[in-house]
């Protein structure tokens, strides 16, 4: 019986020693791929009638480093709703084009306020 226990202990010892001898290969280097985010979805707003002349709002005093983006008329599908102006942080090398409506094919087209280089 003691021979059996000795054999079992020897087998356990060999298993413990052999288990520590496993060499694991390093993982291959990860390739990082940077992708630009998809452009935001655009919605073409077309109104059947011209917007009112202007949004009447009190323009606040100038604020350093910002430009006042004028209010505009928003078409909600049934009528125009006034949207108040807001501050836009200045962007060096760009100029701001205020939101406006243009008459075109199919009615009046809304052009959102954007920063343009130059």
BASE-505690 format. One line per 2 residues: number of its first residue (from 0); for each residue x, y, z of C-alpha. Coordinates in steps of 0.02 Angstrom, whole numbers, plus 50000, padded with zeros to 5 digits. Example, Ala and Ser with C-alpha at 12.3 -4.5 7.8 and 13.67 -1.06 7.14 Angstrom:
<pts>
0 = 50615/49775/50390 ~ 50684/49947/50357;
</pts>
This chain:
<pts>
0 = 50000/50000/50000 ~ 50142/50117/50037;
2 = 50208/50088/49862 ~ 50041/50142/49794;
4 = 50042/50302/49899 ~ 50222/50337/49848;
6 = 50176/50317/49664 ~ 50025/50430/49687;
8 = 50130/50564/49773 ~ 50264/50550/49638;
10 = 50132/50571/49504 ~ 50059/50722/49593;
12 = 50233/50798/49610 ~ 50271/50773/49425;
14 = 50102/50852/49380 ~ 50136/51005/49489;
16 = 50310/51028/49417 ~ 50253/51001/49237;
18 = 50108/51122/49257 ~ 50231/51263/49291;
20 = 50328/51228/49131 ~ 50194/51287/49011;
22 = 50254/51435/48907 ~ 50114/51544/48845;
24 = 50142/51638/48683 ~ 50120/51827/48697;
26 = 49965/51897/48616 ~ 49995/51976/48445;
28 = 50009/52165/48451 ~ 49840/52251/48439;
30 = 49811/52354/48285 ~ 49722/52516/48326;
32 = 49614/52588/48189 ~ 49545/52764/48207;
34 = 49387/52802/48111 ~ 49301/52969/48092;
36 = 49128/52974/48168 ~ 48985/52965/48044;
38 = 48914/53134/47994 ~ 48759/53185/48087;
40 = 48597/53147/47997 ~ 48530/53296/47901;
42 = 48350/53343/47880 ~ 48294/53457/47741;
44 = 48162/53576/47809 ~ 48051/53647/47673;
46 = 47906/53763/47713 ~ 47767/53801/47589;
48 = 47756/53986/47633 ~ 47886/54119/47671;
50 = 47936/54148/47852 ~ 47889/54309/47942;
52 = 48010/54452/47913 ~ 48119/54440/48070;
54 = 48122/54371/48245 ~ 48110/54523/48359;
56 = 48230/54499/48503 ~ 48337/54606/48615;
58 = 48518/54577/48567 ~ 48626/54568/48724;
60 = 48786/54672/48741 ~ 48943/54598/48661;
62 = 49031/54459/48755 ~ 49220/54433/48731;
64 = 49259/54273/48634 ~ 49079/54246/48577;
66 = 48962/54297/48437 ~ 48774/54315/48452;
68 = 48685/54193/48336 ~ 48524/54282/48291;
70 = 48355/54203/48321 ~ 48259/54130/48175;
72 = 48091/54058/48126 ~ 48073/53868/48139;
74 = 47942/53779/48033 ~ 47856/53645/48140;
76 = 47758/53569/47996 ~ 47605/53680/48019;
78 = 47668/53854/48063 ~ 47823/53956/48103;
80 = 47885/53962/48282 ~ 48014/54088/48342;
82 = 48179/54018/48407 ~ 48281/54134/48518;
84 = 48461/54179/48478 ~ 48608/54109/48576;
86 = 48794/54135/48603 ~ 48919/54042/48493;
88 = 49102/54030/48545 ~ 49217/54116/48419;
90 = 49320/54002/48308 ~ 49482/54081/48245;
92 = 49496/54071/48056 ~ 49307/54049/48032;
94 = 49158/54165/48011 ~ 48980/54128/48063;
96 = 48836/54120/47940 ~ 48673/54149/48033;
98 = 48523/54032/48012 ~ 48411/54090/47869;
100 = 48279/54040/47743 ~ 48306/54034/47555;
102 = 48171/54022/47423 ~ 48204/53874/47308;
104 = 48126/53729/47217 ~ 47977/53664/47313;
106 = 47962/53807/47437 ~ 48066/53891/47571;
108 = 48224/53798/47627 ~ 48300/53821/47799;
110 = 48489/53842/47812 ~ 48557/53812/47988;
112 = 48690/53925/48062 ~ 48865/53863/48020;
114 = 49048/53911/48039 ~ 49139/53931/47872;
116 = 49328/53938/47852 ~ 49398/54104/47793;
</pts>
